[in-house]
Amino acid sequence: MKVTIVGAGNVGATCADVISYRGIASEVVLLDIKEGFAEGKAMDISQCATTTGFNTRVSGSTNDYSKTAGSDVVVITSGIPRKPGMTREELIGINAGIVKTVADNVLQHSSNAIIVVVSNPMDTMTYLTLKATGLPKNRIIGMGGALDSSRFKYYLSKALNKPANDVDGMVIGGHGDTTMIPLTRLASYCGTPVSTYLSQEEMDKVAADTMVGGATLTGLLGTSAWYAPGASVAYLVDSILNDQRKMIPCSVFLEGEYGQEDICMGVPCIIGKNGIEAIVDIKLNDTEKAAFAKSADAVRAMNADLKSVLA
């Protein structure tokens, strides 16, 4: 199985590293527009093979899309990262043109690939990729919910003082500081509701911390985070390549699901060899439905800025 990662920056390189040492794919290609950058990252990762025990072939290319031919999955991380004080929404004008060009180029060499979009603002870039390529919705996946949910479980574990791997929780809605919806009502610790252990005030704080989780790291690091995003992409790719059919919140094109049309947003999906195998209908309460509708309005407003790119 072959995976191409377009954008060899922190997130792309971390994704390639995780995919390699976990043996998720037999071949990984890193591609970047900066001369020698992807080649250097690929060489650095490859020199870990004997010490970490992996056999994945990792190579890099400077803007030569022919090297990506025959990819089963293409991950798009291209675009500028967030800087302190910058919202994901502010990235739209810059990153839309980049993502569209990348999608067009990779499909010339890998016409059957499933595309995973990471570039921000992620929901809008996923929508752009779907509309610009004309591919079926199952083959265009926005990776946001997996990352947001991992951060949600982290903050839950901190509040509970319990291992994160014993905690289950999900974040749906738009992948933005004000649009994501941590489903505290459904969160659990070893199969029991989190509300058994945490007060409403504590759960509200966990939700609030989750929503600004990315911005918090940007403020601390001076740039976007990369370890958790890269690992979250690899987790999603693993479910695709190995047909694991995991339920992962992903940004997907909605056609009436959750009361929304003509929009890409985060909802629970079954992820397998065909990409989006199914959209899972979780019964939301009235408060959650209202939050999802409000989130959709915000995402749809950003999508309106794509008119010139899609024209």
N, C-alpha and C positions, 0 to 999 in steps of 0.2 A: 504494500500500500504506500502511496506517495502523497505527501503533503507539501504544499507550497505556502510559504508565509511571506507576504509582501509587506515590507517595512521591517528592517533589521534593528530597529531601536530597542529600547529596554523591554517593552512588552513582547515584541516579535521574537527577540533573541531568547527571552525567558521561556516563551512558548516552545520554541525549537529545542531548547535544553531539556525541558520537562518531557516532551514527546520522545526525545532521544533516549534519555536514561531510563524511562519507563518502558521503552520498546513498543510504543503505541503504533509506530509506522516503520516500514523498512527503509524509507528514504524521506529526507526533509530537504527542501530547497529554500534558502533564504534569498530574497531579492530586495535590492534597495537602489535608489538613484545616486547615492553618494559613492564615488569611485572607491572600490576596494573594501568598503565598509562591511557588506554582507559576506564577502570572502573571508575577511578577518574574523568576524563573529563565528562563521562556520568552522574555520580552522581551530579557533579557541575551543569550541564545543567538542570537536572531533578529538582533540588532544586529551579529553577526559575519558575516552573510551576504555583505556586499559585500567584506569583507576576506579571507574564506576561500573565497568563491566557491561557496556552496551555495544550492540553491533549495528545500530542504525547508521546509514550513510548520510552524512550532512555535507551539503555544498552551498556555496554562495555565488551570486551573480549580480553584476552591476547592470541593471535595467535590460537584461537579455531574457525576454520572456520565453524564448525557445527552450531554455533550460527547464522551464516549468511544465513542459508538455507531458500529458498523460497523468496529471494530478487528479487524485480522487477527491481531495478537499483542498480548497484555497482559502486561506485566512488573510483578510485585509486589515492591516493595522496602520496603513499609510495615513499621513496627515500630521499636523503639528500637535503636540501634547498641550494640555492645559498648563497655564502658568498661574502663579498665585493671584487670586482675585478674579480670574477668568472663569466664566461658566461654560458648560458644554455647549450651550446654545450659541455662544459667541464664535464658536469654531466653524459654524455651518458654511459661511461664505468661502472660507479657505479650503475646507476639506471636501466639499461637495464635488468640485471639479477634479480633485485628485482621485477620489473613490470611483467616479464614473470612468475615468481613463483607465484605471487599474482593472476594473471589472471587464471592460471591453477587451483589453489586452490578454488577460488570462484565459478568457473564453475562446480566443482564437487558437489556443494551443491545448485547452482542456475543456472541450465542449460539454462533457458530461459531469463536470465537477460540481460539488456542493460548495457553496460560498458561505463562509462565516465572516460576518462584518463586526469589526471591533472599533473602527474609527468613530470618533465622536463628532456631533451628537448622534449616538448610535442608532436610535430608533429612526431618525430622519435619514441617516445614511443607509440603513437597511431598506427603507421605503424607496430611496433613490435607486439603489442597486436593483431592486425588483422591477421598477418601472423602466429603467434604462436598458436592462437586459431582456426583459420579456420572458424570463424563466418562470417555471411553475413555482408556486409559493413554498413548496416543500424543500426547494433547493437553495433558498435564501434565508439565512438564520442570523439574527442579531444576538451577539453574546453580551448580555448585560445582566440578565436575571441570575445567572449562575454566580457571577461576581457579587452582586448585591446580596444574594442569599447567603453566600459564604461570610460576608461581613455581618449580616444579621445574626447568623449563628455564633460568630465570634463575640458580638456584644451580648448576646443571650448567655453564652457560657461565662462571660465575665460577671454578669449580674447574678448568675446562679452559683458561681464558683464551682463549676462542674466542667468536665472535658467537653470540648466543642464537638467531638465525634459522637457524643451521646445526645446531642441536641439536634432537633429537626425544625426547620423553619423555611419560609418561602417569601420572596419579594416579587410582586407583580407590578404592572403599570409601566410608565415611562422610565427610562434610565437617566434620571436627572435628580438634582438635589431636592427639588420641590415636587417631583412627579412620581417617584417610586412609592410603593405601598407595602410596607412590611406587615405581613398578616400575623399579628401578635395573637389573635384569637385562635389560630390554628397551630401555633408553635407548641412544641412538646419536648419534654425531657424523658428519655427512656419510655416513651409511649404514654406519658401522663401530661396533661395540659400544663404549660408553663405558669398559667394563672394560679396553679396550686401552690407555687413557691414564691411568685413575685406579685407585688401589689400592682394596681393599675398605674400608679405613678411610676413605678419602676419599669413597667412594660412600655409606657409612653416614652420614657427616657431612652430605652433601648431602640425604639423605633426612630426617635429623633436623631440619635447618634448614628444609626445606620444610614439615614438619608443624607447626612453630611459626611459619611465615611470617606468618600473620595476626596472631598474638599479638605477634610482634616489632614489627610496624608499629603496633599498638595502643599498645604501650608507648612507642614513639617519638613518635607523633602525639597521644596522649591520647584517641583515638577510633579507630573502624574505618577502614581504608584505603578509598579511593574511585576512584583513577585506574584501577588494574588491574581491580578488580571491575566498574566501569562499562564499560570496554573489553571485558571478557570477555562481558558480557551482550550488547553490540552485536555481537560476533563470532558469538554463538549466533543472535541474531535475523537477522543477515545470511544465515546458512546456511538458515534457515527461509524467509524472504521470497523469496530468490533461488534456492531449491531447489538449493543447492550440494552437498547430500549429503556434507558433511564428516563425518569420524569424530571425534566430540567426546565426552569422558567427561561424562556427565550423570547426575543422580539420576532414576531411572525405576522404576516399579513392577515388581517381579520376581515371576514366577510359575513358579519352578523354575529360572530361569537362575542360573548360578553357585551352584546348590545352595540358593537362598533362596526363600521364599514370603512373600507378604503384607507386603512391605517396600519402601520406596524407598531405593535406594542408588546410588552412582556406579559406572557401568560404561560401557565404550565403546559409543556409539550412532551410527548414521547419522542425521544431522539434515537434513531437507528440508521440502518444502512441507506435509507432513502432520504435522510435528513429529518424533516418534520414528518413523523409517522402519524401523529394524531395530536389534536389540541384537546386538552383535558378540561372539562367543564366543572370547575369548583363552584359550589353554590355560595355566593357572597351574600352577606347580610346587607341591609339597606345602607348602612354607613359606608361599607366597603364599595358598594355599587356607585355611590355618589362620589367617592374618592377616585374610582376608576374613570368615571365620566369626566371629572375635572382634569385628571391626568391626560385623558385623550384630547381634551380641548387644547391643552398646552402643547402637546406633540403636534396636533393638526396645525396650530398656528405657526410652528417652525417649518412644517412641510410646505406651507404657502410660499416660503422663500426659495423653493426649488424650481419655480416656474421657468426661470431663465435658463437653468441648467438642463431641464428636461425638454425645453422647446426644440 
